[in-house]
Amino acid sequence: MISNQILQNTIEGLKGITRTDLCVCDTEGKVLATTFPDAEQYEVSVVAFVDSPADSQVIQGYQFFKVFDEHQLEYILLAKGGGDDVYMVGKVVAFQIQNLLVAYKERFDKDNFIKNLLLDNLLLVDIYNRAKKLHIDINVKRVVFVIETKNENDTNALETVKSLFSAKTKDFITAVDEKNIILVKELKPGETYDDMEKTAKVILDMLNTEAMTKVHVAYGTIVHEIKEVSRSYKEAKMALDVGKIFYSDKNVVAYNNLGIGRLIYQLPMSLCRMFIKEIFDGKSPDDLDEETLTTINKFFENNLNVSETSRQLYIHRNTLVYRLDKLQKSTGLDLRVFEDAITFKIALMVVKYMNYMETLNN
């Protein structure tokens, strides 16, 4: 169904061209858009006209027209002008509204198709048949972006994204839940993941400035066929979740850059608990004091470099060595040894994942 605002803009524009007063009502006589006052007084006449067999009729000085969508009566158009050509003007306006109906219906059909495609609700044969019917290219490169907004049903954010990409008719913008806006972007020849990162940052900046909305943007891998779009969507969704757990300081996360976090995210909780129990003998990295955790994180940031870590922590080298020795005694892991450092780093990430999953379940 066409929005009332679109109908209003359409008939106001056509009035300016034709100098004819126009009104659009639904089949129950309710005024949806009008260029003249007191249009409500024609409600009874509209209802009577709906029940009549005529497609057009003069009633109370106005020319009435029926507007159909595939033989289904959708609207009643009222037209009144000073000239004798009001009938022809009304026919042209009715035709324009019919064209709007077709365009909006096609847009709805495409949106419905894209939603079902993303959610894996279509058989392979249906994907190809519907894509062909809707004139959607099946063999072009695409990537899916998921934009998570702070507020549910954020219409400002949705409209901003549409304003960025709606002119590019081969891109699709939709939503399958209250908090996420989904962009299915068609790539130009030669576009790479570097270009996708730039696109994500443009979305981020535009939403921060135009819609005054804090968002997170994630994107999946580039796919080459329409049937693979759902995979890119699932990857983008995973990137969004993994980013919240392990890369909370980043507002843009790419599936390709998730690293080991992607593997940990797919581990069952029972295996995670077993791993932590084996490594720390029933204890947890969460039990470590803030000073020790800060030391560990800074040591990892500096690639296990003792001198650089002590300099950035503003402590003597021997103090750092003492802290590392103390940690080794309590955990059995020496972070100066590469293999132990990897084990500890993974353990910290596993604990982060476990804590995140527990908050979701509560």
C-alpha positions in Angstrom: 0.0 0.0 0.0 1.3 3.5 -0.9 1.8 5.8 2.1 -0.5 8.7 2.5 2.4 11.1 2.3 3.4 9.8 -1.1 -0.2 10.0 -2.3 -0.4 13.6 -1.0 2.9 14.6 -2.7 1.7 13.0 -5.9 -1.6 14.7 -6.2 -0.2 18.1 -5.1 2.3 17.8 -7.9 -0.3 16.8 -10.4 -2.6 19.6 -9.3 0.2 22.1 -10.0 0.5 20.7 -13.6 -3.2 20.2 -14.4 -4.8 22.9 -12.2 -7.4 20.3 -11.1 -8.5 19.6 -7.5 -7.9 16.0 -6.6 -8.7 13.7 -3.7 -7.9 10.1 -3.1 -10.1 7.9 -0.8 -10.0 4.3 0.3 -12.9 2.0 -0.5 -14.6 2.9 2.8 -14.7 6.6 1.9 -11.8 7.7 4.2 -9.8 10.5 2.8 -6.1 9.6 2.3 -4.9 12.6 0.4 -6.6 15.8 -0.9 -5.9 19.2 -2.4 -9.2 20.8 -1.3 -10.9 21.2 2.1 -14.0 19.4 3.3 -13.3 16.3 1.3 -14.8 14.2 4.0 -18.3 15.3 3.0 -18.1 13.0 -0.1 -17.7 9.8 2.0 -21.2 8.6 1.4 -20.9 9.3 -2.3 -17.6 7.4 -2.4 -19.1 4.3 -0.7 -22.1 4.4 -3.1 -19.7 4.7 -6.1 -17.7 1.7 -4.8 -20.8 -0.5 -5.0 -21.8 0.7 -8.4 -20.7 -1.1 -11.6 -19.3 2.1 -13.2 -15.5 2.7 -13.4 -16.1 6.5 -13.6 -19.0 8.7 -12.8 -19.9 12.4 -12.2 -21.2 12.9 -8.7 -21.9 16.3 -7.0 -19.8 18.1 -9.6 -16.8 15.9 -9.2 -15.6 13.2 -11.6 -15.2 9.9 -9.7 -12.7 7.2 -10.8 -11.9 3.7 -9.6 -8.2 2.8 -9.3 -7.5 -0.9 -9.5 -4.5 -3.1 -8.7 -4.7 -6.3 -10.7 -8.5 -6.1 -10.8 -8.6 -5.4 -7.0 -10.2 -2.0 -6.3 -7.8 0.0 -4.2 -8.7 3.7 -4.3 -11.4 6.1 -5.4 -10.1 9.3 -7.1 -12.1 12.5 -7.2 -11.3 15.2 -9.7 -12.7 18.7 -10.3 -11.5 21.4 -12.6 -12.8 24.4 -14.5 -12.2 22.9 -18.0 -14.0 20.3 -20.0 -11.0 18.0 -20.0 -11.3 17.1 -16.3 -12.3 13.6 -17.4 -9.0 13.1 -19.3 -7.0 14.7 -16.5 -8.7 12.3 -14.0 -7.9 9.3 -16.2 -4.2 10.3 -16.4 -4.0 10.8 -12.6 -5.7 7.4 -12.0 -3.1 5.9 -14.3 -0.3 7.5 -12.4 -1.6 6.2 -9.1 -1.8 2.7 -10.7 1.8 3.0 -11.7 2.7 3.9 -8.2 0.9 0.9 -6.9 2.9 -1.3 -9.3 6.2 0.2 -8.2 5.4 -0.1 -4.5 4.2 -3.7 -5.0 7.4 -4.6 -6.8 9.4 -2.9 -4.0 7.5 -4.9 -1.4 7.9 -8.1 -3.3 11.7 -7.5 -3.5 11.9 -6.7 0.2 9.9 -9.8 1.0 12.2 -11.9 -1.2 15.4 -10.4 0.3 14.1 -11.1 3.9 13.3 -14.7 3.1 16.6 -15.1 1.3 18.6 -13.8 4.3 16.7 -16.1 6.7 17.1 -19.2 4.5 13.4 -19.6 4.0 13.5 -20.4 0.3 14.3 -23.5 -1.7 17.1 -23.1 -4.3 14.7 -23.4 -7.2 12.5 -20.6 -5.6 15.5 -18.4 -5.2 16.3 -18.5 -8.9 12.7 -18.3 -10.1 11.8 -15.3 -7.9 15.0 -13.5 -8.6 14.4 -13.8 -12.3 10.8 -12.6 -11.9 11.9 -9.6 -9.9 14.8 -8.8 -12.3 17.5 -9.4 -9.7 20.8 -10.4 -11.1 21.8 -13.8 -9.6 25.5 -13.8 -10.6 27.0 -10.6 -9.2 29.3 -10.1 -6.1 27.5 -8.9 -3.0 28.2 -8.5 0.7 25.8 -8.1 3.6 26.2 -5.4 6.3 24.4 -5.6 9.6 23.9 -2.2 11.3 22.9 -2.5 15.0 21.2 0.6 16.4 21.1 1.5 20.1 17.3 2.0 20.0 14.7 -0.4 18.7 12.9 0.5 15.4 15.2 3.5 14.9 13.4 5.1 11.9 16.0 8.0 11.7 18.8 5.5 11.3 16.8 3.5 8.7 16.0 6.6 6.6 19.7 7.8 6.8 20.9 4.4 5.5 18.2 4.5 2.7 19.3 8.0 1.7 22.9 6.7 1.4 22.1 3.7 -0.7 18.5 3.9 -2.1 19.6 5.7 -5.2 21.6 2.6 -6.1 18.7 0.5 -7.0 20.7 -2.7 -7.0 21.4 -2.4 -3.3 18.7 -3.6 -0.8 18.0 -2.2 2.6 15.7 -4.1 4.9 15.2 -5.3 8.5 14.3 -8.7 10.0 14.2 -7.6 13.7 13.8 -4.4 15.8 17.4 -3.4 16.3 19.2 -4.4 13.1 19.2 -2.7 9.7 20.5 -4.9 6.9 22.2 -3.7 3.7 22.7 -6.1 0.9 25.3 -4.3 -1.2 26.1 -5.1 -4.8 29.8 -4.7 -5.6 31.3 -3.0 -8.6 34.1 -4.7 -10.5 37.3 -4.4 -8.7 35.8 -3.5 -5.2 37.7 -5.3 -2.4 37.4 -5.7 1.4 39.3 -2.4 1.8 36.3 -0.7 0.0 33.9 -2.6 2.3 35.7 -1.2 5.4 35.4 2.3 3.9 31.7 1.8 3.3 31.2 0.6 6.9 33.0 3.7 8.2 30.9 6.0 6.0 27.7 4.3 7.4 29.1 4.8 11.0 30.0 8.4 10.5 26.7 9.3 8.7 24.6 7.7 11.5 26.6 9.4 14.2 26.2 12.8 12.6 23.0 12.8 10.6 20.8 10.5 12.8 22.7 11.2 16.1 22.7 7.4 16.6 25.5 5.3 18.0 25.7 2.1 16.0 27.9 -1.0 15.4 28.5 -2.1 11.9 29.5 -5.6 10.9 29.9 -7.3 7.5 30.3 -10.8 6.1 32.4 -12.1 3.3 31.9 -11.2 -0.4 29.7 -13.8 -2.2 29.4 -14.4 -5.9 25.9 -15.8 -6.2 22.4 -14.8 -4.9 22.1 -18.2 -3.1 25.1 -17.3 -0.9 23.7 -14.0 0.4 22.3 -15.7 3.5 25.8 -17.0 4.3 27.2 -13.5 4.2 24.3 -12.4 6.5 25.1 -15.1 9.0 28.7 -14.1 9.0 27.9 -10.5 9.6 25.6 -11.4 12.5 28.4 -13.5 14.0 30.9 -10.7 13.5 28.5 -8.4 15.4 28.3 -10.8 18.4 32.0 -11.7 18.4 32.9 -8.1 18.2 30.8 -7.3 21.3 32.7 -10.0 23.3 36.3 -9.6 22.2 36.6 -6.3 20.4 34.3 -4.0 22.3 36.4 -1.0 21.5 35.6 -1.4 17.8 32.5 0.0 16.1 33.2 -1.7 12.8 33.9 -5.5 12.7 34.6 -7.7 9.6 34.0 -11.4 9.7 37.4 -11.9 8.0 39.2 -10.2 10.8 37.7 -12.1 13.8 40.7 -14.3 14.2 40.6 -16.8 17.1 37.5 -15.2 18.6 35.5 -16.7 15.8 36.6 -20.2 16.9 36.0 -19.6 20.6 32.5 -18.3 19.9 31.5 -21.6 18.4 32.7 -23.7 21.3 30.1 -25.3 23.6 30.0 -24.0 27.1 30.8 -27.4 28.6 34.1 -27.5 26.7 34.9 -24.0 27.8 34.4 -24.9 31.5 36.5 -28.0 31.1 39.3 -26.0 29.5 39.4 -23.4 32.2 39.2 -26.0 35.0 42.2 -27.9 33.4 44.3 -24.8 32.9 43.7 -23.1 36.2 42.8 -26.0 38.5 39.3 -24.8 39.3 40.3 -21.2 39.5 39.6 -18.5 36.9 41.4 -15.5 35.4 38.6 -13.4 36.9 40.0 -14.1 40.3 43.2 -12.2 39.5 43.5 -8.7 40.9 43.2 -5.6 38.7 47.0 -4.8 38.8 47.9 -8.3 37.6 45.3 -8.2 34.8 46.6 -4.8 33.7 50.1 -6.1 33.6 49.1 -9.2 31.6 47.2 -7.2 29.0 50.0 -4.7 28.6 52.5 -7.5 28.2 50.4 -9.0 25.4 49.9 -5.6 23.7 53.7 -5.3 23.6 54.3 -8.8 22.1 55.8 -10.2 25.3 58.5 -7.5 25.4 59.5 -7.0 29.1 61.4 -3.7 28.6 58.6 -2.0 26.6 55.9 -3.3 29.0 57.7 -2.0 32.1 58.3 1.4 30.4 54.6 1.8 29.5 53.5 0.7 33.0 56.0 3.1 34.6 57.6 0.3 36.7 61.0 -1.1 37.0 61.9 -4.1 34.9 62.5 -6.2 38.0 59.1 -5.3 39.3 57.5 -6.6 36.1 59.7 -9.8 36.3 58.5 -10.2 39.9 54.8 -10.0 38.9 55.4 -12.5 36.1 57.1 -14.9 38.5 54.3 -14.5 40.9 51.7 -15.3 38.2 53.7 -18.4 37.1 53.7 -19.7 40.7 49.9 -19.3 41.0 48.9 -20.6 37.5 51.8 -22.7 36.3 52.1 -20.6 33.2 55.1 -18.4 32.3 54.0 -15.7 30.0 57.5 -15.1 28.8 57.2 -18.6 27.1 55.3 -18.3 23.9 53.3 -21.5 24.3 52.2 -20.5 27.8 51.4 -17.0 26.6 49.1 -18.4 23.9 47.4 -20.7 26.4 46.8 -17.8 28.8 45.5 -15.5 26.1 43.0 -18.1 24.8 41.9 -18.7 28.4 41.2 -15.0 28.9 39.1 -15.0 25.7 37.3 -18.1 26.8 36.4 -16.5 30.1 35.1 -13.4 28.3 33.0 -15.6 26.1 31.6 -17.5 29.0 30.7 -14.3 30.9 29.0 -12.9 27.9 26.9 -16.1 27.4 25.9 -16.1 31.0 24.6 -12.5 30.8 22.5 -13.5 27.8 21.0 -16.4 29.7 20.2 -14.3 32.8 
